[in-house]
């Protein structure tokens, strides 16, 4: 216990893989030391002094103000100076870090420095998920934890960088990434809590939905895919809450009983994963109803740096020409959800992303086999309004200066829901390509209110088709190459280098 944590002095690397191996060594040495120290503390041993271990960091120094290829959206820094970030979980982010390192070295032709940072690792973030931090401690030992170990510090994990409000102090390096290591670790723990699955299973293409019916269909399709040969789809496994893993027939481990254990009750926002070896599979999350849930889960999924996320859900059709079951492809958002007003002011536009829009429209055409006018009859492109008031229809409409109906009409909105603007807004905020394809389930302004019998018919006829469209759109985005997805429209003036 009296030995200090391993310290690695900053060292230059001109090879990305060597730099990554140093990151792994720094991280593992510090985590192992902290884990061992905590195990001794939990057994009752006196530490004798404060125990501290720190994250690895990567640093880039450049004296050039020349910008690399102007077509790039990431992989370079804004100008001369020193840039730095702390790193965590190289076991999970290894391939991602490797790509970022390679791009920085290629674009700036300078070495990267890697070493031990001064940012402490909170003890909670290094303990395994099946090894509860405080479960076996007495009340007295729990009270002593703060004296002996570093605990999570919210001041070290705010979203100032992503929000564009972070200003380095004089002499402080500029950030290389949107998220610090503690912020990433915090979200990894939140993801496990909210979704019931480990972060290792999350894929780089994500579907969000607000209805269990979509999840039921995704589970059915996932299990069907696992029964067939992987050559047809390249999915290696299907993962359900509780880390229940079903491996695809014909792959290593197939035929064995599924690993993991279903939870006694579903988590708040259960996640399901069609896993590919290259992490380019599809994750689906049932976020439930409301913008607060939409913000909560996207705040945390964003640290995984996915290539795209798409909202699939139901909406109220606002135009009399729409029919129940019609699709709405959002190309703009009226944000009356309010959950991002502080971080993303209402004067910030949320643009449609051409690559995602084209993929969604193409997927609708492929799955429905409709073209031209018939496709336009089924799918309409326009503005989607999102509200935080599920009972907006009950607001007074007489003798008031402004009503929801009037605002929706003035905005040219064609549909209304509660989550889409938040999903798109956080995609814009965190530089994650986003899109929205909704299905009209009711028309409250025209007397067609969602009722149980009508809803059952609607769900039977549209849910599976809608889900297949969303999945096909993500496949199209994957097939065209992810480098086209990360648009410069999502990047600010002085942007961080990491994707």
Residue, then its C-alpha position, 0 to 999 in steps of 0.5 A: x500500500x505504500x508504493x505509489x501508483x506507476x508513473x509514466x513520464x511523457x514520451x514522444x511517439x511517431x507511431x500510432x500503435x506504439x502510442x496506443x500501447x503506451x496508453x494501455x500500459x499507463x491505464x492498466x498499471x494505474x487501474x490495477x494499482x488502485x483496484x489492489x489498494x481498494x481491495x486491501x482497504x475493503x479488507x480493513x487494512x489501513x492505507x496510511x495515506x491517500x491513495x491516488x492513481x491517474x489517467x493516461x493523457x495524449x498531447x500534441x504540440x504544433x507550431x504550424x498555423x497551416x490547416x490540413x485538407x479543408x475537406x476534413x471534418x476531424x483529425x486536425x487541430x485549429x492552429x498552433x499550440x498545445x492540445x491535450x486530453x485524458x483517455x480511459x478504457x483503451x480496451x473499449x476505445x482502442x480502435x477509435x484512439x488508434x484512428x485519431x492518433x493516425x489522423x493527427x500524425x498524418x495531418x500535422x506530421x509531429x509526434x504525440x506525447x503519452x504519459x500519466x496525467x494529473x487527473x485522478x481516477x475515481x475509485x468507483x470507475x475502476x471497480x468491476x461491474x460485478x464487484x460493488x464498491x461499497x456493498x461489503x464495507x461497514x458504515x465506518x469504512x464507507x465514511x473513510x473512503x473520501x479520505x483515502x480515495x478520489x471519488x467522482x468529481x462533477x467539476x471534472x466532467x462537465x460538458x463545456x467543451x461540447x457546448x462551446x463554452x470551455x475557455x482554457x486558462x492561460x498556459x492550459x492546453x486546448x482540448x483534443x476531445x469533446x469528453x474528458x476521461x472522467x466524463x466518459x467513465x461516468x457515462x459508461x456506468x450510466x449506460x449500464x444502469x439505464x440500459x441493462x447492458x455493458x458498454x462493450x456491446x454498443x454498436x456504432x449505429x443506433x436506433x432510438x424508439x419510444x415504443x416497446x412494439x418496435x423493440x419486440x420486432x427488433x428482438x424477433x428479427x435479431x433472434x431470426x438472424x442468429x438462426x441463419x448463416x452469418x455470411x448473409x448479414x455479418x452479425x455475430x451475436x444478439x445481446x439483450x438486457x442482462x448481457x444475454x448473448x446469443x451467438x449466430x449459428x456457424x460462428x465461434x461459440x454458437x450452440x452454447x447456452x446463451x450467456x448472461x442472465x435476464x434481469x428480474x425487471x427491465x431497466x429504465x431504457x433497455x438496449x438490444x444489440x445486433x453485434x458485428x465484429x467491427x462494431x458496425x452493427x445496430x443498437x436499439x434503445x427504447x427511450x420511453x416517452x418524453x424529452x427528458x429520457x431522450x436527453x438523458x440517454x443521448x448524453x451518455x451514448x455520445x461518449x461512445x462516438x457512434x457514427x449515426x443515430x436515428x429516431x424511429x417513433x410515432x407522431x401526431x400528424x398535423x395535416x389533414x392530407x396525412x393518413x394514419x401510417x404515413x411516414x414523416x422524414x424530418x428536415x427541421x425541428x421546432x424545439x418546444x421540448x426545453x430540455x436543451x435550452x441552456x446548452x443549445x439555445x433556440x437560436x441555434x438551427x438544427x440542420x438536416x444532414x443530406x447523407x442521413x436524409x438520402x439514406x432514409x428516403x432510399x430505405x423507405x423506397x426499398x422496403x415499401x417498393x414505392x416510387x415517384x408519386x406513390x412514395x410521396x403519398x406515403x412519406x412527407x418531408x417537413x418540419x417536426x415539432x417536439x413538445x414537453x407537454x404530452x397533453x398539449x391538446x388540453x391547453x386553453x385555446x380561447x382568449x390567449x395570445x398564442x396556442x400550440x396549434x397556431x405556433x405549429x401552423x406558423x412553423x409549417x410543422x407537419x408532425x408533432x412528437x416529444x423526443x425527435x428534436x432532443x435526439x437531433x439537438x443532442x446529435x448536433x451538440x455532440x457531433x453525432x450524425x442524426x435523423x428522424x423518421x416518424x410514423x403518423x399514429x393519430x391526427x388530434x387536430x382533425x378528430x382522429x385521436x389514438x384509441x386502443x382499437x385503432x392503435x392495435x390495427x396501426x401497430x400491426x400494419x406499420x411497426x415491422x415495416x418501419x423498423x426494417x426501414x430504419x435498419x436498412x437506412x443504417x446499413x446504407x450509411x455503413x455501406x457508403x463509408x462512415x467518412x462521408x457521415x461526419x459532416x463539417x456542418x457539425x463542427x465549430x470554428x475551433x473544433x476538437x480534433x477527435x471525431 
